[in-house]
C-alpha cells in the first residue's frame, strides 16, 4: 500500500486494471485500517477518474455474491448518498410506490455512512431481515414486487471498509460505487447524484451497460428530485432541466423533506408517508422520484402517465400493501 499511496500522492491516477487489483487486495484484508483510511482520503482530496471507478466496480462485481435470478425487467432506485441534506428515505419509499404500481424492484442499499438513516437502517427498523438466499429474495419479488439487497452481504470488500467509512462519517468513493454494483444487474436504473461531475461519470458508465437509465441531480445539491429547485435529468436519449412544477406540481421547502434525528424517527416518517399520511410536500417528492423511475422502464408513454400511476399506487394503498407483504415474509 505504501507504494500505491506514494504514487497517488504524486497526483497520479490508477489505471482501470490497477484500481481493480487494489480493491481485490482490500477485500483480502491485505491492508490495515490506517492504510485504508489514507487510501480513501486520497479520493476526498481529488475527483475520482472514470477508469478508477470502473476498476473498483469491476472488482466488486467480480467478487460479488450473485443471486440466481437475473435482473431482467427489474429496476433499482438508488441515490449515491452523501449530499449532506439529511432528507427522509426518499428513494426507498419510491421503491415501494413503484412496486405498488406493478413494477419489480431489487433495491440495493446499505447503512448510512454520512447520513443518519440509510436505506438499510430504515429497512431493518421496519422489520426487514437482510438475506442473500436467492429463493427467499425471489419469493419476495413474486409476492411483494420488491426485494432488498443489503450491500455488505453481496460485496465482501464493503464489509472490510465499513468501519473506516463509519469512522470517517463523510461521503467516500464507495458511495459512488453503490449504484453501479447491484448484483442482479437490473434492466432499468434510476440513479440520484449529488453533483454534476458525478452525473457525467455515471452517464458515461451507464451508457456502456446498455441498460435503460435515468440520472437525476437536484441543482441545489440533492441526489434526488427534491422539488426545492430545478432538477437535471440525464437519460439514454440525452439531458434536460426540469422545474419543480413540471415534476411535482409545485416547489417545496427544504425543511419539509427533513429526515429526522434518528433511525427511529426516520422509520416513523417512512411509515406515515407509505400509509398515505404524509404531508403534501413529502408525498410530492416521493411521487416525483417514483414517477421518474416508472418512466425509465419505458412502460409509460409520458412522465404524466407515470406520475398518475405513482399517485394511484400511494393513494390506493398498493404501496403500503407491498411493504406489508414484504415484512410478513420475514
C-alpha positions, -999 to +999 in steps of 0.1 A: +000+000+000+029+024+007+039+023-030+003+029-041-001+058-017+032+074-028+021+071-064-013+087-057+003+115-035+022+125-066-011+134-082-011+103-105-042+082-111-048+045-113-055+026-145-087+006-146-068-027-141-047-013-112-078+001-095-094-034-098-063-050-083-062-027-053-098-033-045-093-071-047-064-067-023-086-046+001-112-074+001-085-099+010-077-077+041-041-071+030-041-036+044-046-022+079-072+004+089-047+033+087-036+024+052-073+021+042-081+054+057-052+071+038-062+054+005-099+065+009-088+100+019-070+105-014-104+105-031-117+130-007-089+154-018-094+149-056-120+137-080-121+100-090-115+092-126-138+071-148-111+045-151-106+043-114-143+040-107-147+013-134-118-007-120-132-005-084-166-015-099-151-044-118-135-058-086-167-055-066-188-073-093-161-100-097-162-107-060-200-103-056-224-129-044-248-132-073-284-142-068-295-170-091-322-148-108-314-121-133-324-085-132-344-087-165-375-065-162-363-053-127-355-017-116-332-003-089-337+032-075-307+045-056-290+077-046-253+079-041-260+095-007-235+119+008-254+151-003-254+162+034-291+172+032-305+147+057-337+141+038-361+113+047-356+080+028-370+092-005-355+066-028-365+037-006-401+050-003-402+055-041-392+018-045-424+008-027-446+031-047-430+017-079-436-019-066-472-009-057-476+002-093-467-034-105-430-029-114-405-054-099-378-037-078-345-050-065-333-023-042-296-023-035-287-004-003-265+000+027-263+016+062-259+054+061-222+064+061-227+101+061-264+103+069-285+094+100-306+068+082-295+049+051-319+025+033-306-005+053-311+014+085-347+021+078-355-013+063-340-030+094-360-007+117-392-016+098-386-053+104-368-065+073-342-093+077-312-090+054-305-121+034-286-133+003-306-165-003-319-164-039-350-185-032-362-161-004-354-130-025-373-144-055-403-151-033-403-115-021-401-103-057-430-126-066-453-117-037-444-081-028-428-070-062-397-059-042-367-074-025-339-057-007-302-064-013-281-053+017-248-045+000-223-060+025-239-094+022-232-093-016-199-075-016-172-088+008-150-057+002-177-034+016-177-053+048-139-048+051-141-010+047-173-005+067-155+005+100-133+031+081-163+046+064-182+048+096-153+065+114-148+090+086-185+098+085-182+116+052-190+107+016-164+084+000-159+069-034-178+038-021-209+060-022-203+064-059-198+026-064-231+016-048-254+023-078-231+006-102-228-028-084-263-041-079-255-079-081-287-087-102-277-063-130-312-047-132-326-038-166-335-003-155-319+021-132-328+055-116-296+070-100-295+102-080-262+120-078-250+149-056-231+169-082-228+173-120-194+158-123-208+125-109-237+128-133-212+130-162-192+099-149-224+079-144-237+089-178-205+075-194-205+043-173-242+036-177-241+041-215-216+012-216-240-012-198-268-009-224-295-007-197-322+019-197-312+046-171-322+079-157-297+100-137-311+129-116-294+157-098-311+185-078-293+216-089-291+228-053-271+198-044-296+169-038-291+134-050-328+130-059-357+150-072-362+173-042-386+198-057-367+225-039-351+237-072-347+226-108-335+190-115-310+179-141-323+148-158-300+126-180-312+095-198-300+073-226-315+098-251-300+130-237-304+156-210-328+183-199-335+205-169-370+202-153-387+226-129-404+215-096-437+224-113-430+200-142-421+171-119-442+176-088-467+204-094-450+230-071-419+239-052-413+226-017-392+240+011-360+221+023-374+218+059-404+200+045-383+170+035-361+167+065-354+132+076-353+134+114-326+130+140-326+092+145-333+060+127-364+056+148-377+090+137-368+082+100-388+050+102-418+068+117-417+094+088-414+065+064-445+047+078-466+079+078-458+086+042-463+050+029-497+048+047-508+079+028-505+102+058-475+122+046-476+160+041-483+174+006-446+182+002-434+147+014-459+130-009-450+152-039-412+145-036-417+107-033-442+106-062-418+126-084-390+102-078-413+072-083-427+087-115-391+092-128-384+055-121-416+042-137-410+064-167-374+050-170-389+015-177-405+026-210-439+012-199-455+046-199-459+070-229-452+101-208-439+113-174-475+124-166-488+089-171-460+076-148-470+102-123-506+091-123-496+055-118-474+066-088-503+086-073-526+056-077-501+033-060-499+055-030-535+066-027-550+031-033-528+016-006-509-007-030-476+008-020-483+001+017-496-034+009-463-041-009-444-031+023-467-052+045-463-083+022-425-079+023-424-076+061-448-105+066-424-128+046-396-122+071 
